[in-house]
Amino acid sequence: MSNTREILDKIKTISNTQKITKAMEMVAASKMRRSQLLMENSRPYSDKILQTISHLAKSHSEYRHPYFHSREIKNIGYLIVSSDRGLCGGLNNNLFKNILMEIQKNQQQGYGIELFLIGKKAESYFRRFDLDIQGLQSGLSNKIDSSRLTGITKLMLDRYDKGRIDSVKVVYNKFINTMSQQPIIHKLIPLETEQEDSDASYWDYIYEPDARDLLDELLTRYIEAIVYQALVENIACEQSARMVAMKSATDNAGELIKQFRLSYNKARQASITQEISEIVGGAAAV
């Protein structure tokens, strides 16, 4: 009898867990739809400003912004975007493993590494390594606000402007679909131009009021847009991965409940059979 009680306790515990994972799945699905809408609405802007900057890099302007010029690379900065919470499968770990391999490869080649981290998971992961963490930002998953990215973005750009780092890359998960997220390492500055046909290789613009003022402002807006897009892409990936992970956990809990119910029925049947045998044996003895 004690065996059946233990099985019933396990069924009850797993059922309670299943209710929690089911609720988390539904919450993640709701957040995923909102984050996907936000991501899709911001993509055209980031794609267009990236295209515009690529054209400006090929123009014959009298003023060339410093972000257009490559220089000898001694130190590399990585802006790594992660989630604040877990329970989203291998989303964060897959991203961290990819970037850690590149970081270690660059260290072996003698490059210095500086990190600018967004998300508590990135902070807890990279704290374990002997790496120079220059900036931290968290709490952006709950309230997506581009103004809250200004601080860490400005810190990163100041380090680049002062020559402390010579290249900046942004690292995040790109949303492909609900079941698929792709780790991305995008070179932010110095700016890389898109490869186009030779007929469209050169661009000329008329600048109003002044090329310097316009490009200084536009390049800042470009970097902010790319960092913001990386954040919303990563949040959409986070909610999708969490929904899938919670659905898998709910389904697995259902399978475990079925197995324990089968074990319970077998144990109960064995107990009843034993009781009947004892009664029949006692009656025969009388």
N, C-alpha and C positions, 0 to 999 in steps of 0.2 A: 504493500500500500504506500509505503514511503516513496517508492520509485515513481509511482503515478503522481504523487504530490509534487515531487521535484520537476517532473515533466510539465505539469500544469503551471508551476511557477515560471519555468523557462518560457512557455508559450505566452504567459501574461507579460513578461518582461519584453519579449521580442515584439509583441503586439503594441505595447506602449512606444517602443522605439520606432516601429513602423508608422505610427500616427505622427510622430515628430518629423521623420524624414519625408512623409507625404506632405505635411504642411510646409516644410522648407522647400520642397519641390514646387509647390504652387506659388509660394512667395517669389522664388527665383524666376519662375516662368513669367510672372507679372512684371518683375523688374527687368527681365530680359527684353520684353517687348518695348518698354520705355527706353532702355539704353540703346537698343537697335535703332529706334526711331531717331534718337539724338545723334547717333553715329552716322546714319544715312543722311541726315540733314546737314551735317558738318562736312561730309566728304567732298561735295562739289566745291566748297570754298577752299579747302586745303589743296585739292587737286589743281584748282585754277591758279591759286597764288604760287604753287610750286612751278606750274608751267610759265607763269609770268616771270618769276625769278630766273628760270632757266633761259628765257629769252633775253633778259637783261644782262645775264652773264656773257652773252654773245654780242651785245651791242657795242658800238664804238663811242661810248659816252666819254666826255672829257674828265669825268670823275669815276674812279674805280673804287668801290667800297672794299675795305680790308678783308671782308668775308669772302670776296671773290678770289683772293690771292692765296695760293698754297705756300707753305713754308716748311722748312725742315722739321720733321716730327721727332720730338723728344719725349713729350708727354701726351697721353690720350685721355680724354674725359668721356665717361659713359653716363648718360642719364637713363636709369633703369626704372621702368614703370611696372609695378606689381600690384597685387590686391592687398587689402588690409586684413581680410579674413581668409580662413582656409575652407575646407570642405568643398573644394572645387576640383577634385581629381588631381591629375599631374600637371595642371596648367602652369603654376609657378615654377615647379621643379624643372620642367622641360625647358622653360625660358632660362632659368639660372644655369643649368648645365651647359646650354649652348654658349651663353656669354662668358661663363667661367673658362671654357676651353679656349675662347679667343683671348681672354685676358691673360691666361697662363702662357699662351703662345707669344703674345706681345711682350710679356715680361722676360721670356727667354731670349728675345731679340734685343733686350736692353731698353725698352720703352717704359717710362713711368706711367702709372695708372692712377686716375682720380675718379671717384664715384660720386654721383648725385642721385639719391634714391627717393623714389616715390612709392609709398606703400610699406606697411609694417612687415610684410613677409620678406621683402627685399632687405630691410634693415636687419631682421633676425637671422637671415641666411648669410649675408656678407659680413656680419660682425664676427663670424667664426674664422675669417681669413685675415691675413695680415695685409689689408688693403687700406688705402687712404680715402676715407669717406668724408667728403667736403660739405655735403648738404643732405638734409633729410626733410621729407614732407609726407604727412599721412592724413587720413581722415577725408580724402577726396572722393572716395567711392560713395559715401552716403549723400554728399552734397556736391554735385559737379558745378564748379564755379571757376571760370578761367582766371579770374582775378587772384585766386589763391595759388595759382601757378607762377605768378609774377616773381615772387621772392626767390625761389630756387632757380628759375630761368635766368634772372638777373645775376645771381651769384655765379652761375656757370659762364655767362657771357663776360662778366668782369674778369674771371680767371683767364678766359681766352684773350680778351683785349689787352691784358697786362703781360701776356706771353707765358703765363704759368702752364697753360696747356695749348697744344698746337693743332688738335683735332677733337671734334666733339661728335659722338654718336648717340642716337636715341634708341633704346631697346624696349620692345613691347610685344604683346601678342596681337596679331591682326586677325580680325573676325573674317572667316571664310564662309562658314555656315554654322548652324546650330551644333553640329557634330564635329566640326573641324576648326581649329585655331592654329595659326602659323606664327612661330617666333620670328620677329623681324629685328635686324640690326641696320638702322638707317643712318648714313653719314649726314650729319646736320650742317656742320661747317668744318673746313672750307667747302663752299658750295660746289656740287657736281652738276654739270649740265647734261641734259638729255641728248642722246645721239640722234641727229636728224639728217635728212638729205642735204647734200651740199648746196642745193639751191636755196635752202631755208636756213643756212648756217649763220647768217649775219642779220642783225636787227638794229634798226635805228628808231629812236624815240625823240619826241619833243617834250622837254621837262618844264613843268610849271609848278611852283615859281623857280625852283633851283634844283639841279640834279643831286647835289649833296644832301640837302634837306629831305628831298623826296626819298632817296635811296636809304638814308639812315633810318627813316621812319618805316619804310616798306620792309626792309630786312628784319627789323625788330618784330613787325607784325607777322612776317613769314615764320620766324622761329617760334613765336607764341602759338601760331596756328598749327604748326606741325606737332608741337608738344601737346597741345590741347587735343588734337586728333588722336595722338598716341594714347592719351588717357581714356578718351571715350571708346576707342577700339578695345582697349584692355578691359574696361568695365563690361562691355558687351560680351567679350570672351569669358570673363569671370562668371557672369550670371548664366550664360549658356552652359558652361562646364559644371557649375553648381547644380543646375537643373538636371543635367544628365546624370551626375554623380548621385544625387538624391533619388532620382528615379531608379537607378541601378540598386541603391541601398534598399529602397522600398520593395522592389521585386525580389531581391535576395532574402529580405525578411519574410516575405510571403512564402518563399520556397522552404525556408527553415521551419516556419509554422506548420506547413504541410507535413514535413518530415517528423516533427515532434508529435503532431496529432496522430500520425500513423503509429509511431512508437507508443504513444499513450493508449491507443485502441488495442494494440497487441498486448501491452502489459495488463490492461484491464481485463482483456479476454482471458489471459493466462491466469490472472487472479481469480476470476469467476470459475474457470475450469477447475482450479485447485480446490476452491471451496466446495464445488459440487462433488468432486472426488472424495473429499474428506467426509461430507455428509453421507454419501453412498457407502463408504467404507465403515463409517460408524454404525449405520443401519444394519449392514451385513454382520457386523460383530455382535449386535444385539440378537 
